[in-house]
């Protein structure tokens, strides 16, 4: 009896779960906000209705024949073989149908690769586990990571994902593009195969190491459009979303100016309070280190070392700086970090209670100097 109740409870719970998610559940393609996405949607609907018509015709004929020509009504099975007329008919009709579907499908495939006459180009590089964007026309270059709120929640089992808006679909720095302008994308990867996908744009494109793939878009209306990596690119594959913000041209121009001004500014190397170093250091850690070393600093045994109680982390400061700047075969070289972020990170990992370390020291941004530690 107990097992019977359990079996009956399962479909009830499943139904309740589906009911709560019904608002986000659809059975069709996203129509999108680009010419390409609408063309692909129309092609999808055309092929679907052709398939529906064929299914109704074939199964309707089959069921009609089974019912009206059954043995109980006195019908005898017809004996025939190699009927030339029938064979010609069932060869010609499918051929006509396939050719009719191939014409719009070929046009759509050709349009997908029509990157000529683009007005701007963006290079997209997939990395474990974030996206690197480079605007080839104006020099803007930045990395786009999973936002801190999602990063923190998915690594702490006691936190509720529903408390975070756009959980796992938000980033710290979105890709910003202008509307009504043809944009060419160049896709590659630095480590493994990734795949860049935003449903509203109508396509996805693989980013392969050592290769460059092209795609293009022309966004019709402003808005925020979200997607994600659709290739199984590693253990944190589910945590590298894509966010595209489309703006009117004047807003985009203002964003470009502000972004370039900030990008060209030298990092702020002024002294910070201990609390400021720790707070900013946590953000740097969540963006760059948490995937391997985990939010509690215990790492992944056999793969990535623990930071908690590590002699390298809590030992000589200069050696630690050099080690982080130089990297290892498994850890990238963090020479890319500006001195202020490196100082914040080092202060945090040496003293964060969440990591179990408490050296009791700190380092200011203006005390950071290059110390490559390539032998480590």
Residue, then its C-alpha position, 0 to 999 in steps of 0.5 A: x500500500x505504501x509503494x502504491x501511494x508513492x507511485x501515485x504521488x509521483x505524477x501528482x508532484x510532476x503535474x504540480x511542478x509543470x503547472x508552476x513552470x507553465x508560464x515559461x514553457x512553449x512548444x514552438x520556436x522563438x520568433x526572434x527580433x531579427x530578419x534572419x530569425x523571422x525567416x527561419x521561423x517562417x521556414x520552420x512553420x512551412x515545413x511543419x505544416x507540410x509534414x502535418x498535411x503529409x501525416x494526415x493524408x498518409x494516416x487518413x488513407x491508411x485508417x480509411x482503408x483498414x476500416x472500410x476494406x476489412x475482412x469482416x465486410x467481405x473484402x479480400x486482400x489485393x494481390x499485386x506486385x511491381x505496379x509501374x504506375x504506383x511506383x512512378x506516383x510515389x517517386x514523383x510526389x515525394x520528389x516534388x515535395x522535397x524540391x519544394x522544401x529545398x528551395x526556401x531552405x537553401x535560401x535560408x542557409x545562404x542568407x545565414x552566411x551572407x556576412x558581406x557588407x557588414x557595418x561593424x565586426x565583433x570577435x567572440x572568443x569562448x573560454x572556460x567558462x566565460x566569453x571574451x568580446x573584442x570590437x574590431x572597429x573601435x578597440x573595446x575589449x572585455x570579458x563577460x562572466x556569470x554575474x556574482x549573484x548567480x555565481x554565489x547562489x549556485x555554489x552555496x546549497x542553502x541559497x535559493x536560486x529563485x531569489x536571483x533575477x535571471x538566475x544563470x542568465x545574467x552577466x557582469x558585462x553584457x555585449x552591447x550592439x546598436x539596432x538597425x546595423x548589420x553586425x558581423x561576428x567572428x567566433x573562435x575558442x581558446x581552449x575547448x569547443x563552445x557554442x554561442x547562442x541567443x534564441x532571439x537572434x535566430x541562430x547559434x554558432x560554434x566557437x572552435x579552437x584554431x578556427x574562425x566561424x562567421x555569422x551576422x545579425x541585424x537587430x530590429x528593436x532595442x532590448x535585452x536578449x539572453x542566451x547561453x553556451x550550447x556546447x558541453x564545454x566542461x564542468x561549468x558549462x551551464x554557467x557561461x550565459x550570453x547577454x546582448x543589449x541592443x540600443x538605439x544608435x545615439x545610446x550606443x555611441x554614448x556607451x562606446x565613449x564611456x566604455x573607451x574612456x574607462x578602458x583607457x584609464x589607468x587603474x586606481x592604485x591609491x590605498x584602500x581600507x582593509x574592508x575595501x580590499x576584502x570586499x573587492x577581492x571577493x568579487x575578483x575571486x568569484x569572477x576568476x578563481x571560484x570555478x576551480x578552487x570553489x567558494x570555500x577554497x577547498x578546491x577539487x581533490x586530484x584536480x585543483x589544489x585547495x587554497x585553505x591552509x595552503x602554504x603557497x597562499x599563506x606564505x611569502x607574499x612576493x612568491x604568491x604574486x609571481x605565481x599568480x601572474x605566471x600561472x601554471x599548466x592548469x591555471x592561466x597567467x593572471x598578468x591580465x589583472x590590473x594591480x588594484x585587482x591583484x592586490x584585492x585578490x591576494x588580500x582576500x585569499x590570504x585572509x578570507x574567513x570563507x576560505x579558512x585563511x587569516x594571515x592578518x596582512x594586506x597589500x596595497x595596489x601601489x605595492x604590486x610589481x611584476x614578479x614572474x614565477x615561471x618555475x613554479 
